[in-house]
């Protein structure tokens, strides 16, 4: 997908369509980390402490419930 920057006041903006935002789990309130190597621009949704906590809880529950199965799969 190619995009063009659009003028926004004295700045330029990049419009990100809703389907892409949905894939990222992002919305208008989501902060993004922006990094570059001088040639490539990378936008990454900033870590969300609530999502991280929920993920860790789900991971711990899965490990408790399926640890034996996971060990057998790893063999």
C-alpha positions in Angstrom: 0.0 0.0 0.0 1.3 3.4 -0.9 0.2 6.6 0.8 0.9 10.3 0.3 1.3 12.8 3.1 -1.4 15.5 3.3 -1.0 19.1 4.5 -2.3 19.6 8.0 -1.6 23.2 9.1 2.1 23.8 9.0 2.8 20.0 9.2 2.2 16.9 7.1 -0.1 14.0 8.1 -0.4 10.4 7.2 -3.9 9.1 7.0 -4.3 5.5 8.3 -7.5 3.7 7.3 -9.7 2.1 9.8 -9.1 -1.5 8.6 -5.3 -1.0 9.3 -6.0 0.5 12.7 -8.3 -2.4 13.5 -5.5 -4.9 12.7 -3.3 -3.0 15.1 -6.0 -2.7 17.8 -5.5 1.1 17.6 -7.8 4.0 17.5 -7.7 7.8 17.7 -6.6 7.6 21.3 -3.7 5.1 20.8 -0.2 6.6 21.2 2.4 5.5 18.7 6.1 5.2 19.0 7.9 6.6 15.9 11.4 5.4 15.0 13.5 5.8 11.9 16.9 4.8 10.6 17.0 7.9 8.4 15.4 6.1 5.5 12.6 4.1 7.0 9.8 5.3 9.2 8.3 2.8 11.7 5.0 3.5 13.6 4.3 1.1 16.4 1.4 1.3 18.8 2.9 2.2 22.2 2.7 -0.5 24.8 -0.6 -0.5 26.7 -0.2 -1.5 30.4 -3.8 -2.7 30.6 -3.4 -5.0 27.5 0.0 -6.2 28.7 -1.4 -7.1 32.1 -4.4 -8.9 30.5 -2.1 -10.8 28.2 0.2 -11.9 31.0 -2.8 -13.1 33.0 -4.1 -15.1 30.0 -0.6 -16.5 29.4 -0.2 -17.6 33.0 -3.7 -19.2 33.0 -2.9 -21.1 29.8 0.5 -22.3 31.2 -1.3 -23.6 34.4 -4.0 -25.4 32.5 -2.0 -26.8 29.6 1.6 -27.1 31.0 1.7 -30.9 30.6 0.3 -30.7 27.0 2.8 -28.0 26.1 5.7 -30.1 27.5 4.7 -33.1 25.5 4.4 -30.9 22.3 7.9 -29.6 22.9 9.4 -33.1 23.0 
